[in-house]
Amino acid sequence: MARPRKEQHEKRSTPMQFRATVAEQEYIRTQAEMAGIKPSEYLRRRALGYEVVAKAQLSANAALVSELNRIGVNVNQLARSVHRDSAFQEYWREIGVELNTLLAKVAAHHDP
């Protein structure tokens, strides 16, 4: 199925230009490259007040989210077992240790 056509007011058809120094141009190009987007998209996002995140930060966050998701799956399985009157007290402690370890990683990742 093809992508739906944009309405006329949604099309980016109006070009904008500005002057920059060579250093500014290089900085913009580098920032856009780190984010994995074109310089024009980088400038558009920044001009509109959006945060532009570098790919490395995204992949680190993706790894943490993946690990947290894995722990969540384990918690869900244990919760179902408890509801079926199974005793898995020791596993809850292990999950707690894993969550504390993950939280420490997140805290270390966000420390300035």
N, C-alpha and C positions, 0 to 999 in steps of 0.2 A: 504494500500500500504506500502510495506516495505521500510525502509530507504536505499538510494543508497549506494552501496559498495564504500569504499574509495580506491583511487589509492594507490599503494605501497608507494609512497613518502609522502602521507598524513597520514599514519598510525603512531601512537606513539608507536613504538616497541622497542626503545632503552632506557634502564633504565639508570638513573643517580643516583649517590649516593654522599653524603657529610656528614661530621661529624658536629655535633652541640652539644652545652651544653644542659643540661636538661632545663635550663631557656629559651634558644633559641627555643628549640623544643616546649615547652609549649606556648611560645609567638606565634609561627607559627600556632600551633593548634588552639589557641584562635582566632587569626585573621581570619583564614579560617572558623572557626565555625561562627563568627560574620557575615561573608560574605555569609554563607550558601553554601560553597563549600568544597571540600576535600583539605587537606593540600598540596597534590601534585599539584592540580590545582592552589592553591594560590601561591605556589612557582613558577610554570611555568609562571603565569601571571606577577608576580613581576619581575622575571628574564628577561622577554621579554619587560619590561617597561610599562606594562599596569597598570592603577590605579585599585585597588580593593576596592569597596565601601561596607561598612557594610549594612546589610539588613535594619537596623533601618533608615539609611539615605535614602535608596531606598524607603521605605514605606512612609516616610515623604514627599519625593519628589513626590511620586505617588499621595498622598493626595492633594498636591498643584496643580499638573497637572490636577487631576480630577476636582478640584474646578475651575481652570482656564478654562477647557473645558466647564463646565456648563455655565460659564459667556459668553464664546464664542458663545455657542448655542443661548443664549439670544440676544447677539449682532446681530447675523445672522438673527434671527427672526425679530428684530426691523428694521434692514436694509431693509429686504424684505417689511415690512410694509411701510417704508418711500418711497420706490420705487413705491408703489401702492398709493401714495399720502395720506397716513394716517399720522396724527400728533401724535407723541409719544415723544415729547420733554422731558417731566418729567421722562420718563423711561430711557432716555439716561443719565440723572443726577444720577439716582439710580445705573445704571451700572458703571458709573464713580466712585461712592463711593465704590462699591464692588471691583472694580479693584484697587483702592488706598489701601483698606484694605488688599487685597491679596498681593500687592506689599510690604506693610509694614511687612506682615508675612514672605515673602521671604527674605527681608532685615534682619529681626531679626534672621532668621534661618541661614543666612550666616555670621553674625557678629562673629568675633573671641572672 
